[in-house]
Amino acid sequence: MQVYLKHLAKLGPALALLIACLFFATQSDRFFTGQNFSLILQQIMVIGVLAIGQTLIVLIAGIDLSCGMAMALGSIVMTKFATALGLPPFFAILCGMAVCTLIGYVNGALVTYVKLPAFIVTLGTMNIIFAITQLYSGAQTISGLPDSMLFLGNTFSIGNTSIAYGVVLMLLLYAFMWFFLKETATGRHIYAVGNNQEASRLTGIATSKVLCGVYTAAGLFYGIAALLSTARLGVGDPNAGQTDNLDSITAVVLGGTSLFGGRGAILGTLIGVLIVGVFRNGLTLMGVPSVFQVLVTGILVILAVATDQLSHKRR
């Protein structure tokens, strides 16, 4: 039974994605087209990058509820600095990313050094960041952005299919993080700390640095997601990202990363993001109301968590 659950955790997400694709292909002739798959990838690229940061945190047995709000604030800082202050777009983007990275560091410092629960810390910072975003933006979208800030939302063609540059960036980030987690000492330390923090400390791993560093790195990914969100929407939206925290957690769980830490794969998260995108796209093509899309996503999350729980008990 233990071996079965172990293989299910690895192959389950890919199998679920395949079954979903085959099912929706029988329901709509438009599903299996290059344009539709391009649309799915464009729809998930923001959540996909957020989910990279969320995966790192879940691997150390943490969680981050503030990621969506951090992304929204980063987007507002970028766009306000570029339009209201007239800063060069590249510098404005760096400022937005720096704000997101700082948020990640604050979360990590509170969890690591003050020893507060990650759920409570990020729930609190989520609300604080939301208030700051609304106050700083005046609850208004920021428009009139320079073209260079919208570049990642542009597309190029492969045959009859248009691919967004932001999608390419997302895939490159997943490839980089796959190599980082699999082939570097720091990546292995992240798994070790998530699996058993005390044992890792006794072997000489600087667990505090790993924990705080993971939250900080996650913040940087939220900053990249902020740029992607800005490029895709064409504006700085203070109301963006309000449910993206839950979507990113959903993608991580569906991708097979254990909520108990120390077990999972970044490519599994990519599959989890694709599952969410495929289900929402396929149900939309079928004309299913959005409320049922949320229902199906919730069922999938419960099944994934139940599998993780059973596997953890067997271990």
N, C-alpha and C positions, 0 to 999 in steps of 0.2 A: 504493500500500500504506500509506503514511504517513497519508494522508487517511482511509483506511478504519479504521485503528487509532485515530485521533483521535476519529472519530465513534463507534466501538465503545466507547471509554472513557467517552463521555458518555451514550450511549443504552443501552449494555449492561446496567447495573444495573436500569434501569426495565424493559427487555425481559425480563430474567431474572425480575423480580418478577411481571410479567404472566403469563409462561409458567407459573411456579410456581403462581400462583393458579388459572389455568385447569386445570392438571393436577390439583390437589388437589380442585377442584370436581367433577371427574369421578369422584373416588375416594370422596367422602363427601358426603352430602346436608347435613351439618351445617356444612360449611366456609363456604359463602356465606350466612351469617346474621349479623345485626347483633350478636347476643350473642357469637358466636365472634370476630368482628373486634374487639369491645370487649375480649375476653379476651386476644387477641394484643397489643393496645396496652398493656394493663395489665402483661403479662409483659415487655414490652420497654422500659417507661418508665425503669427504672433504668439499663439498659445504654445506652439512647438518650442520656441526659444524660452518662454517663461518656464516650460516644463523641464528644460535642461537644468535651470537653477533649482527648481523644486526637487528634481531627482537627486541632486547632490545632497540636499538637506535631508531628504527621506533616507538616503543611504546611511546617514549618521544617526538615524532614529529620531529625527526632528520633523518639524512641519512649519510651513510659512503661509500664513493667511494674508499677509500684507503685500504679496507680490503684485497683484493687480493694481492696487492703489499706488505702489511704488512706481510702476510703469506709467500710470496716469500722470503722476507728479513730474516724472522725468520728461514726459512728452510736453507738458505745459512749460517747464523750465526751458527746454530747447526752443520751443516756438516763441515764447515771450522774449527770451534773450535775443533771438534773431530778428524779431519784428519790432518790439517796443524799444529795446536797447540798441538795435542796429549792429549787433556783434556779427562778425563773420560766421557763416553757417557752421563751418567745421568746429570753431571754438564753442559755439552755442551747443552743438551736439555733445561735445566733450563735457560741458558743464552739466547737461542733463544726465549723462551717464555717471558723472561724479556724484551727483545727488543720489542716484539709485544705489551706487556702490556704498556711499556713506550710510544709507538706510540699512543695507545689508550688514555693515560693520556694527551698527548700533544694536541690531537684533542679535548678532552673534555675541557681542560683548555682554549683553544682558543675560543671555542664555548661558554663556560659558563662565563668566567671572562673577556675576551676581547670583547665578544658579537659579534663575527663574524658569518656570516651564515654558517651552517654546510655544505652545498653543496660546498661553495667556499673553506672552510678550508680543507675538505677532498679531493677536487679536487687538491688543491695545494700540500698537503702532499703525495697524490698518485704519483704525478710526481717527487717529491723530493725523495721518497723512491725508486721509480724505478731507478733513477739515482744512488743512493747509492748502490743498489743491483748490478747493472751492474758493477760499479767501483770496489766494494769489491770482487766480484766473478771473475772479468776479463772477464765477459760475457761467462764464461765456467761452465759447469755442474761439480758438485763435486761428485766424485765416490769413491769407496774403503771404504765404510762406515762399521762400526762395526755392527755385527749381532743384537745387542741389540737395535739399532736405527731402525731396520727394523721389529721388532717383531710384531707391529700392522698390518703389511701387510701380516703376516702369517695367515693360516686358520686352522680350525678344522672342523671335519665332523659330521653332524647330518644326519644319514641315508646315502643317496647318494649325499647330498648337502654339499658343503664346505662354511663355514661362516668365514669371516675375523674378527680377533680380533678388528680391528678398527671399524667395524660395531657395535659390541657389545658396545664399548666405546661410540660411537655416540648415541646409543639408551639410554644408562645410563645417558648421559648428558641431553638428552631431558627429561627423567623422573625426574632428579634432578631439572631442571629448571621449570618444570611444578609444582612441589611441592613448589619451592621457590617463584614463582610468585603468586601462589594461596593461600598459607598458611602462608606466613611471612609478617610482617609489612613492610619491605623494598620492597617486591614485590608489595604490595598494593600502596605504595608511588610512585612507578614507573608509575603505571596506573594513579594515581591521578595527578601527574605532567604532564603527557602527555595529560590528558584530559583538565586541566586548571592550568597552572603554577602559575598564580597570586593568584587564589583562594587557591591553595595548600600552597603557602607561607603564606597567611593570617591565615591558620589553624595551622601554626606552623611547617610545614614540611620544612626541610633544603633543599630547591630546588636546590641550587648550588651544594651541596654535592651529591644529587641524580643524577643530570645531569652529573657531572664529573665522578662520580663513575660508571655510566652506560657505558660511553665511555671506561673507564679503564678496566672494566670487559669484554667488547667486545674485547678489545685488547688481553686479556688472552685467549679467545676462538680462536682468530686468531692464537695464538701461538700453541694451541692444534691442530688446522687444519694444521699448518706447519709441525708438527710431523707426522700427518696422511699422508700428501702429500709426505713427504720424505719416509715414510714406503711403500707407494703404488708404487711410482716411482722407489725407490731403489737408488736415487741420489738426490742431492740438485740442483734444476733447477732454475736458475735466471729468466727464462722466464715463470715460472709457475704463475698462478693466474691472468693473464692479463685481462681475461673476467669474472673471478669469482665474481667480485664485482657486475656486472650486473646479474649474475646467482643467487647470494644470494638475491638481491633485488626482482628478479622475484619470487623466492620461497616464500619470505615473503608476497608479494602482493597476489600471488595465494592462499596462506594459509589463507587469510582473515584478516590480520592485516591492520588496517586503516593507511594510510599515514598521516592522520591528528592527529594521536597519541591517546593514551588512550584506545584503543580498539583492541582486538586481543588475540590470544592464541598461546602458543608455540607449542602445538600439531598440530595446524593448519599449522604452518610453516613446520613441518615434512611432513604433507600431501602435501604441496606445493612443497617441494623438491622431493617427490615421483612422483608427477605429471610430473615435468620436466624430471626426470629419466625415467619414463614409456614412455613418448612421444618420447624421443630420442631413447630409446631402441626399441620400437615398430616400429617406422619409419625406423630404421636401418634394422630390420628384414624384413621389406617390401621392402627394397632396395631403399628407397626414398633418394635422395641426401641431404647432410647435410644442404645446403642452404635453403631447404624447412623446415627442422627441426627448423631453426632459425625463419623462417617466421611464423610457427605455434605457437612457443613460444611467439613471439611478439603479435600475435592476442589474445592469452590467457591473456597476461598482460593487454592489452587495455580493454578487457572485465572485468577483475577483478577490474581495477582502475575505470572504468565507474560505476560498481556496488557500489564501495566504495563511489564515488562522489555523486551518487543519494541518498544513505543511509545517507550521511553526511548532504545533503541539507534538507532531510526530518526531521532529528533530529533538 
